[in-house]
Structure formats: C-alpha cells, structure tokens
Amino acid sequence: MRTLAIGDIHGCLTALETLLEFMELKADDQLIFLGDYVDRGPQSRGVIEKLISLSQTTNAIFLRGNHDDWMLDARTNRKMFNSWLTVGGKETLKSYGAINLDQMPTEHFEFLEQAQFYFETEEHIFAHAAVSERFPELNTPRWLMWGNFSEIKEHPTCKRIIVGHSAQRSGLPLDKGFVVCVDTYAYGTGWLTALDVNSNRVYQANESGETRQFLLSSI
C-alpha cells in the first residue's frame, strides 16, 4: 500500500488525470489531496468533478486549501468575492461558464465544505499550508490553511509534516527532512506532484501531459 500526498492542483485537470494514470493506482493505495483544487488553472470545474468521482472509487482524503476556503467565503461576503476574483476566481468562474457563484453546482460547494483541515497517521501529519508545534487538533484552521512554510519547526511527536501551499517555482519539492512541501507550481511552469511518503518516490505530471519520477533524495 502506498500513501500518496498530492500537492496543489489549482484547476489543472490535464496534469491531474495524467498523474493519476502515470502512478498506476492500486486498490489499496491511499490518496491524500492537500487542497487548493480551484483557481488560477483553466479547469477548476473539471478538477472538482474528478475529485468527487475519486471520492466514490478510491481510498482518498481531501484537505481544504486556502483557495477552496476563499471560494466558500466568497458566496456570502462581497469583499471576499472581489478579492477572490483577483487570485484565480475569474478563471474558476469561466470554467463553470458562470458569472457568479450561485450558478455553480451545490454539490461542488458541499464537497469543499466536507474537506478536512488536517490528516494524521502514525508517522506523518498532512495539512495544506502548515502545522505548528502544537498537536494538529489544536491548530487553528487559518494556520493550517494559511501558515508560513518557513515557520514550520520539527514537531514534538517527531512525525514528518507534509504540506503544499508554498509554490516551489523550481518544480521540485522542498525537503527539510522534518517537513516537505509538494506544491510545485502546477498552474504555472511547474508540475503537479504526488509523494509516496513511505518510499519517498516522487511522481509528477504537467499540463502538457509530460511525466517524470525520481526519489526525493536525488534532488
């Protein structure tokens, strides 16, 4: 069984579908999506539809990213809506053929609302942006979704922390040993990354349909 942590997708459906095929998923693989499914890339609607399908056919955990949360807040807060438009909201609306959030499927918002803020195993803690030195359940949702990667410290439990959020424009994960960032700028010129947290094998795909894999230690 593999435990595969997948970084920020940001509307990059081609990269997501290519990555899933490239990894040759097995029935017992566990997928942990680290959030930021929408905004910036061209196919946020398609990404959400794909993730909802995966929730019904695979062993998957979905975490909430700050962009997902931003879109949820934008439904009822005009100021948040206006700011959301400047960080990828326009691209998301375009993917739905919509001019406002009321025109988007209710089940897509329900999917995002059900996403968790963190996930924990015997050896790892997963969050969108950051985990403090406190136990994960004592972290605020804001810190888990918006925290600064540079401020993450080794966790008292000695569990390795896996996050996204902080785009690595090099296209390579950033590994500090006790914490790894797997947001590798999929919506830009980088790659969508999946990290097998047990073997440290990295799988990547991009919007051009290219793939590659390597060991984290080779970076």
C-alpha positions, 0 to 999 in steps of 0.5 A: 500500500502506498500513501500518496500526498498530492500537492496543489492542483489549482484547476489543472485537470490535464496534469491531474488525470495524467498523474493519476494514470502515470502512478498506476493506482492500486486498490489499496493505495491511499490518496491524500489531496492537500487542497487548493483544487480551484483557481488560477488553472483553466479547469477548476470545474473539471478538477472538482468533478474528478475529485468527487468521482475519486471520492466514490472509487478510491481510498482518498482524503481531501484537505481544504486549501486556502483557495477552496476556503476563499471560494466558500467565503466568497458566496456570502461576503462581497469583499471576499468575492472581489478579492477572490476574483483577483487570485484565480476566481475569474478563471474558476468562474469561466470554467463553470461558464458562470458569472457568479457563484450561485450558478455553480453546482451545490454539490461542488460547494458541499464537497469543499465544505466536507474537506478536512483541515488536517490528516494524521497517521502514525508517522506523518501529519498532512495539512495544506499550508502548515502545522505548528508545534502544537498537536494538529487538533489544536491548530487553528484552521487559518494556520493550517490553511494559511501558515508560513512554510518557513515557520514550520519547526520539527514537531514534538511527536517527531512525525514528518509534516507534509504540506503544499501551499508554498509554490516551489517555482523550481518544480521540485519539492522542498525537503527539510527532512522534518517537513516537505512541501509538494506544491510545485507550481502546477498552474504555472511552469511547474508540475503537479506532484504526488509523494509516496511518503513511505518510499519517498518516490516522487511522481509528477505530471504537467499540463502538457501531459509530460511525466517524470519520477525520481526519489526525493533524495536525488534532488 
